[in-house]
Amino acid sequence: MYRHLILLTLFFAIFIPNVNAADWDSTLYRQIELSIRVPELKEKEYSVIKYGAHEKANAASNQKAIQKAIDKCSKKGGGRVIIPANHTFLTGPITLKSGVNLVVEEGASLLFAYQPSLYPIVRTSWEGLECYNLQPCIYAYGQHDIAITGKGSIDGNGSRQTWWPWCGAEKYGWKEGMKAQKLGSRARLLQAGEDGVPMTDEKGRPSKERVFKEEDALRPQLVNFVKCERILMEDVTLLRSPFWVIHPFMSTDITVRRVKMINEGPNGDGCDPESCNRVLIEDCFFNTGDDCIAIKSGRNTDGRARNVPSQNIIIRNCMMKNGHGGVVIGSEISGGCKNVFAHDCVMDSPNLERVLRIKTNSCRGGVIDGINMKDIKVGQCRESVVKINLDYERKEICCRGFYPVVRNVFVENVTSEKSKYGVQIIGLDNDCYVENVTIRNSHFSGVTDGNFRSGKMNNIIFDNLYLNDVLMEKTF
């Protein structure tokens, strides 16, 4: 029976087609749901206390102890590395290994120190561009069957006194004379991406244009999985990330369940799968300083060269409070995106700007195909219930002429009580790159500025869409 299930899963993983979003495709949804594989984990326990972790120890000492427990657990075939209940451990960054379930028990906390010297340089991705940068607080590269579970908290220690001023904004604590990404490092990374600088030179050494250190002030993520397989995050609370909270990159079979992501800092995205396949995000809570969920696949030249879309993603039963968008595609989306299903979510905050947001531009390229949303209840959002924008970040310095395509977007049974716009679609003037968008059986109340559209688009269908109790035109 188990063998038959594995074969069925492999069949779905290989043969999942593109959705044509004229309607919600329940068959495809079920295929994706069944294809997502969870980690195979053992139950043997390794308490970090037995390996030398102590509440009164310094961050470097606890970092070594926790890493020793993880390494031992993985070497012995896997198991549970326990952060015991009602303990708080100050630590430096840690690296997960195959077979390890990092269990942060209820009442326990991992508090990551603001000591950049403890953060080695590792291979990662930053705003859609591959680079070598400070290690994320929890990091894994090329591992399989890994998990972070438990009802405790993981605290990235981001604040106006620690990581956040590195963004260079005064409202986050930056002052003249302090380091900041805006002082040239972010621009250097963007230029390396535009120029197609490889990650390594002819001798296999990291290319200097792609290496960033403490003085460059590119903040690390809280959790970053790179090229990993079968990942589970369950029940934990993630707080105060220096940068993005959860960032799976080039990874497959990811389950994020009952996780609370609370991060009001700059670029404080909740969960950003980038060039990932088979992702389930369910029963989660988001209160973020940027997008709640932002699906990505690389920026400009990097993303087009990699050409790995994010695909086969299910988002369900989540609650979104503050954030730039609830479910977002982009903007670093040059590798494309397909087959996204979001349903049965609740979103409500005057500081939630949009519900469904697709953002890209003519630097990116890529095809966004098959974005599906239904049964969403919105109290209020600040700007738009649905926004598709092909002219995002219009002042970006980049090589243009790589026109993105957005097609087959399906929205059904979305209710909203208050917003500025109902539907915003911003296309491009030179040709039609937005087509086949259907919004059906939805009611947007309290809309102050109606709908907005500009640029060329084709086959935009409003089927039983009401704005402030007025039935909208059916097709344009």
C-alpha positions, 0 to 999 in steps of 0.5 A, a space after each residue: 500500500 505504501 509503495 502504491 502511495 509513493 508511486 501515486 505521489 511521484 505521478 502527481 509530482 511529474 504530471 501536474 498540469 497548468 491550471 486554466 483559471 476559468 474556474 476552480 479546478 478541484 481535481 488539480 487542487 487535490 493532485 497538488 494536495 496529495 503530492 506534497 510529501 512530509 518529512 520522515 522523522 524519528 522520535 529519539 530525543 537529544 536535549 540541548 541541555 545535555 550538550 551544554 546549553 544553559 540559560 545563563 550561558 553566552 550566545 557563542 557557548 549556546 550556539 556551539 551546544 545546540 549545534 553539537 546536539 543537531 550534528 549528533 542527532 543527524 549523524 545518528 540517523 535523525 530525531 528530535 533536538 529538544 529546546 526544553 519547556 520554560 527555558 530561554 537560550 540566547 544563541 548565535 545562528 544554527 544550521 539544521 541537518 538532515 533528519 533533525 526535528 528542532 522542537 521548541 517546547 511550549 514556554 521555551 524560546 530561542 533568542 538570536 543574539 545581535 552579534 554579527 561576528 557570530 554569523 558566518 558567510 553562507 550561500 543564500 538568496 537576498 531579495 531574489 538575487 543569489 549571494 553569500 551573506 550573513 547566515 540566517 538565524 536558522 539555516 539549512 543547505 542541501 538537507 532533507 527531512 527537516 522540521 521545526 516544531 513545538 509551541 515555543 518561540 523563535 525570536 530574531 531579536 530585530 528592533 530599532 536598536 539591533 538589525 532593523 536600522 540596517 535598512 537605512 530608514 530613520 523610522 527604524 532607527 537608522 542615523 547618519 554614520 550608521 551602516 546601511 544597505 542603501 549606502 551601496 551594498 544593495 546596489 552592488 548586489 543588484 548590479 551583479 545580478 544585472 551583469 550576470 556575475 556567476 556565484 563562483 570564479 573559474 577556481 570555484 571561489 565565491 565571486 567577490 561581487 556576490 560576497 557581503 559581510 557585516 559592513 554591507 548591512 544586508 540583514 539575514 532571514 530568520 529561517 532559510 532553507 536552501 535546496 532542501 527536500 521535505 520540510 515541516 514547520 509546525 506550531 511555533 511562533 516566529 518573532 522579530 525577524 531581522 529580515 524575511 521570516 521564512 524563506 525556502 529557496 529552491 526547495 521542494 515539499 514544504 509544509 508550514 502549519 499553525 505557525 504564527 509570524 509576527 514581525 513589524 520590521 522593515 521587509 518583514 515578509 512572513 513566508 516567501 517561497 522562492 522557486 519552490 515546488 509543492 508548498 502547503 501553508 495552512 492554519 497560520 497567523 500573519 502580522 507583518 511589516 511587509 507582505 504576509 505571503 509573497 511567492 517569488 522566483 528570482 529577480 531579473 537576470 538571475 531569475 530568468 537564467 535560473 528559470 525555476 518557477 514557484 508552483 503547486 502551492 496551497 494556502 488555506 485557513 490562514 489569518 492575515 492582519 497587518 501587511 502590504 498584501 495577504 497573498 502576493 505574487 512577486 515582485 521578484 518573479 522572473 522565473 514565473 509562477 503557476 498553480 496557486 490555490 488560496 482559500 478559506 482565509 480571513 483578512 482584516 486590518 486598516 494596515 493590510 493594504 491588499 488581499 490578492 496582489 500580483 506585482 511585477 514589471 518589464 525588468 522581470 519577464 516570466 509567466 504568472 499562470 493559474 492564480 486561484 482564490 476563493 472563500 476569503 472574508 475581508 473585514 477591511 484593507 487599505 487599498 485594493 481587494 485585488 491588484 494586478 500591477 505590471 508597472 511595479 517599482 517603475 524607477 528600478 534601475 535595470 535592463 528593461 524589455 522583459 515583459 511579464 505575462 499574467 494570465 488565468 487568474 480566478 477569484 470567487 466568493 470574496 467578500 470585503 467590507 471596506 477598501 479604497 479600490 475593488 479591483 485594480 489592474 495596471 497593464 502596459 501600453 505597448 501590448 496585452 500582457 494581462 488576460 483571462 482574469 475572472 472575478 465571480 460571485 464576490 461582494 466588495 462593500 465600502 469601496 470609496 474609489 471603485 475599480 481602476 484599470 490602465 494599459 492593455 488587457 484582455 478577457 477580464 470577466 466580472 461575473 456577479 461582482 458587486 461593488 457597494 451593491 452595484 453589479 459591475 460590467 461583465 466583460 472588457 
